[in-house]
Amino acid sequence: MLIVVGGMIGLGKSSVAEILGEHFNSEVFYESVDDNPILPLFYSETEEEIQKKRYPFLLQLYFLNTRFKSIKEALVNDNNVLDRSIYEDWYFAKKNMELGRINDLEMKIYEDLLHNMLEELEELPKKAPDVMVYLKGSFETVLKRIALRGREFEIDESLKEYYNFLWKDYDDWVNNYYNASEVVVIDMDNMDVVNNEADKDKLIELVENKLNEVRSK
C-alpha cells in the first residue's frame, strides 16, 4: 500500500499523513520544509532578489530531489504514506512559470529531469501510488489554516495573491493532469481531522473504502 497526500498549502497534509500512517502502521515520508534552506528566502525576499537568485527554480529542484528520494524508498517497501509527492511538484513549477518566476529554459530542464526520474520509478517493484488523498478546501479555509500554522515566512499579507493563484487551479490539476493513481477527495471545509474524532474516523473510512475499491479492480 502506498498513499500520497496532496492539496493546497496549509490544508493539513502533514496531519492527515500522520493520522493515516498511525492507522495503517506505516512509515510516513514528510515534506522537507523545516530543514529547507530555500523556502524562507522564496517567501520573504523582495521580488527583485527572488528573480536575481532564481529561488523559484532552485526551490523546485530542491523539492524534486527530496521527493524523488522519498518515493524511491516508499515504492520499494509496503505500507508507506507520502506527504505530497513527486507528481504534484510539476503543478507548482508550472504556476511559477506562468508568473514569470521560472523561465522557459528552466522549465524545460525541470521537466526533462522529472520525466527522467519517473522513468526510473518504472524499474521499481511498485510503479505508482495506490491512492492519492486530495485535501480540498475554500480559499478562506486555506488562509485560516496557514495563519493557524504560524510559520512566520508564510503569513505575510502580500502572499495572499500568490496563494490564490495556486489555489484556483488546483482542482483542475487533480481532475485533468494527475493520473498516477485513484483519488479520494477530503472536504477540509467541513472536516477537522485533528480535533474531531468523528472526522478523523471518517477520513480513515473514506481512505480504506477507496483502497478496497482499488484492490478489487
C-alpha positions as CSV (number, residue, x, y, z in Angstrom):
1,M,0.0,0.0,0.0
2,L,1.3,3.5,-0.9
3,I,-0.8,6.6,-0.2
4,V,0.2,10.1,-1.2
5,V,-1.5,13.1,0.4
6,G,-1.9,16.2,-1.8
7,G,-3.5,19.6,-1.7
8,M,-3.1,23.3,-1.3
9,I,-0.5,24.7,1.1
10,G,-1.9,24.9,4.7
11,L,-4.8,22.4,4.3
12,G,-3.3,19.8,6.6
13,K,-1.3,17.3,4.5
14,S,1.2,16.5,7.3
15,S,-1.6,16.0,9.9
16,V,-3.5,13.7,7.5
17,A,-0.4,11.8,6.6
18,E,0.4,11.3,10.3
19,I,-3.1,10.0,11.0
20,L,-3.0,7.6,8.1
21,G,0.5,6.4,9.0
22,E,-0.6,5.7,12.5
23,H,-3.7,3.9,11.5
24,F,-2.0,1.7,8.8
25,N,1.1,1.3,10.9
26,S,3.2,2.6,8.1
27,E,6.2,4.9,7.6
28,V,5.4,8.5,6.8
29,F,7.7,10.5,4.4
30,Y,7.2,14.1,5.3
31,E,7.7,17.1,3.0
32,S,11.1,18.7,3.5
33,V,10.1,22.1,4.9
34,D,11.7,22.8,8.3
35,D,15.2,21.9,7.0
36,N,14.7,23.6,3.6
37,P,17.3,26.4,3.1
38,I,15.5,27.9,0.2
39,L,11.8,28.1,1.3
40,P,12.1,31.0,3.7
41,L,14.0,33.0,1.1
42,F,11.4,32.2,-1.5
43,Y,8.7,33.7,0.7
44,S,10.5,36.6,2.4
45,E,12.9,38.1,-0.1
46,T,12.0,41.0,-2.4
47,E,10.8,40.1,-5.9
48,E,13.9,41.6,-7.3
49,E,16.1,39.4,-5.1
50,I,14.0,36.3,-5.9
51,Q,14.4,36.8,-9.6
52,K,18.1,37.6,-9.3
53,K,18.9,34.5,-7.3
54,R,16.4,32.3,-9.2
55,Y,14.9,31.0,-6.0
56,P,11.7,29.5,-7.6
57,F,13.7,27.3,-9.9
58,L,16.1,26.3,-7.1
59,L,13.2,25.5,-4.8
60,Q,11.6,23.3,-7.4
61,L,14.8,21.4,-7.9
62,Y,15.3,21.0,-4.2
63,F,11.8,19.6,-3.7
64,L,12.1,17.4,-6.8
65,N,15.3,15.9,-5.4
66,T,14.0,15.2,-1.9
67,R,10.7,13.8,-3.2
68,F,12.4,11.5,-5.6
69,K,14.4,10.1,-2.7
70,S,11.3,9.6,-0.7
71,I,9.2,8.0,-3.4
72,K,12.0,5.6,-4.3
73,E,12.2,4.4,-0.7
74,A,8.4,4.3,-0.4
75,L,7.8,2.3,-3.6
76,V,10.3,-0.4,-2.5
77,N,8.6,-1.2,0.7
78,D,4.9,-1.9,1.6
79,N,2.7,0.4,3.7
80,N,4.0,3.9,3.3
81,V,2.4,7.4,3.3
82,L,3.9,10.4,1.4
83,D,3.2,14.0,2.5
84,R,2.9,15.4,-1.0
85,S,4.7,13.5,-3.9
86,I,6.9,14.0,-6.9
87,Y,3.8,14.0,-9.1
88,E,2.4,17.2,-7.6
89,D,5.6,19.2,-7.9
90,W,5.0,19.8,-11.6
91,Y,1.9,21.9,-10.7
92,F,4.0,24.3,-8.6
93,A,6.6,24.6,-11.2
94,K,4.0,25.3,-13.9
95,K,2.3,28.0,-11.8
96,N,5.6,29.8,-11.1
97,M,6.4,29.7,-14.8
98,E,3.0,31.3,-15.5
99,L,4.0,34.1,-13.1
100,G,7.3,34.6,-14.9
101,R,9.3,33.4,-11.9
102,I,10.6,30.3,-13.8
103,N,11.6,30.9,-17.4
104,D,11.0,28.6,-20.4
105,L,14.6,27.1,-20.3
106,E,14.4,26.4,-16.6
107,M,11.0,24.7,-17.1
108,K,12.4,22.5,-19.9
109,I,15.3,21.5,-17.7
110,Y,12.9,20.8,-14.8
111,E,10.5,18.7,-16.9
112,D,13.3,16.7,-18.6
113,L,14.7,15.8,-15.1
114,L,11.2,15.0,-13.8
115,H,10.5,12.7,-16.8
116,N,13.9,11.0,-16.3
117,M,13.1,10.4,-12.7
118,L,9.6,9.0,-13.5
119,E,11.2,6.6,-15.9
120,E,13.5,5.4,-13.1
121,L,10.4,4.7,-11.0
122,E,9.2,2.3,-13.6
123,E,12.1,-0.1,-12.7
124,L,10.9,-0.4,-9.1
125,P,8.8,-3.3,-7.8
126,K,5.9,-1.0,-7.3
127,K,5.3,1.5,-10.1
128,A,3.0,4.2,-8.6
129,P,0.8,5.1,-5.5
130,D,-2.4,3.2,-4.9
131,V,-4.4,6.3,-3.8
132,M,-3.9,10.0,-3.6
133,V,-5.8,11.6,-0.7
134,Y,-6.6,15.1,-2.1
135,L,-7.4,17.7,0.5
136,K,-9.9,20.2,-1.0
137,G,-10.9,23.5,0.6
138,S,-12.1,27.0,0.1
139,F,-9.6,29.9,-0.2
140,E,-10.9,31.2,3.2
141,T,-10.1,27.8,4.8
142,V,-6.6,27.9,3.2
143,L,-5.8,31.3,4.6
144,K,-7.2,30.4,8.0
145,R,-5.1,27.3,8.3
146,I,-1.9,28.9,7.1
147,A,-2.4,31.6,9.8
148,L,-3.1,28.9,12.5
149,R,0.1,27.0,11.4
150,G,2.1,30.1,12.2
151,R,5.1,29.8,10.0
152,E,6.3,33.4,10.0
153,F,7.5,33.4,6.4
154,E,4.1,32.1,5.2
155,I,1.8,34.6,6.8
156,D,2.7,37.9,5.2
157,E,-0.3,39.8,3.8
158,S,1.4,40.3,0.5
159,L,1.4,36.5,-0.2
160,K,-2.4,36.3,-0.4
161,E,-2.4,36.9,-4.2
162,Y,0.2,34.2,-4.7
163,Y,-1.8,31.7,-2.6
164,N,-5.0,32.5,-4.5
165,F,-3.1,32.0,-7.8
166,L,-2.0,28.5,-6.7
167,W,-5.4,27.6,-5.1
168,K,-7.7,28.5,-8.0
169,D,-6.4,25.9,-10.5
170,Y,-5.7,23.0,-8.0
171,D,-8.9,21.1,-8.7
172,D,-8.2,21.4,-12.5
173,W,-4.7,19.8,-11.9
174,V,-6.2,16.9,-10.0
175,N,-9.1,16.3,-12.4
176,N,-7.2,16.8,-15.7
177,Y,-3.5,16.2,-15.1
178,Y,-3.0,13.8,-12.2
179,N,-3.2,10.2,-13.5
180,A,-0.8,8.2,-11.3
181,S,-3.5,6.7,-9.1
182,E,-7.1,6.8,-8.0
183,V,-8.1,9.9,-5.9
184,V,-10.2,10.2,-2.8
185,V,-11.3,13.8,-2.1
186,I,-11.5,15.0,1.5
187,D,-13.5,18.2,2.2
188,M,-11.4,20.2,4.6
189,D,-14.0,23.0,4.8
190,N,-16.2,20.6,6.8
191,M,-13.7,18.3,8.4
192,D,-11.3,18.9,11.3
193,V,-9.4,15.6,11.5
194,V,-7.0,16.8,14.2
195,N,-9.5,18.0,16.8
196,N,-12.6,16.0,16.0
197,E,-12.5,12.2,16.4
198,A,-15.6,11.6,14.3
199,D,-13.9,13.5,11.4
200,K,-10.7,11.5,11.9
201,D,-12.7,8.3,11.8
202,K,-14.5,9.5,8.6
203,L,-11.1,10.2,6.9
204,I,-9.9,6.7,7.7
205,E,-13.1,5.2,6.5
206,L,-13.0,7.1,3.2
207,V,-9.4,6.1,2.5
208,E,-10.0,2.5,3.4
209,N,-13.0,2.3,1.1
210,K,-11.0,3.7,-1.8
211,L,-8.1,1.3,-1.1
212,N,-10.6,-1.6,-1.1
213,E,-12.1,-0.4,-4.3
214,V,-8.6,-0.2,-5.9
215,R,-7.7,-3.6,-4.7
216,S,-10.9,-5.2,-6.1
217,K,-10.2,-4.0,-9.6
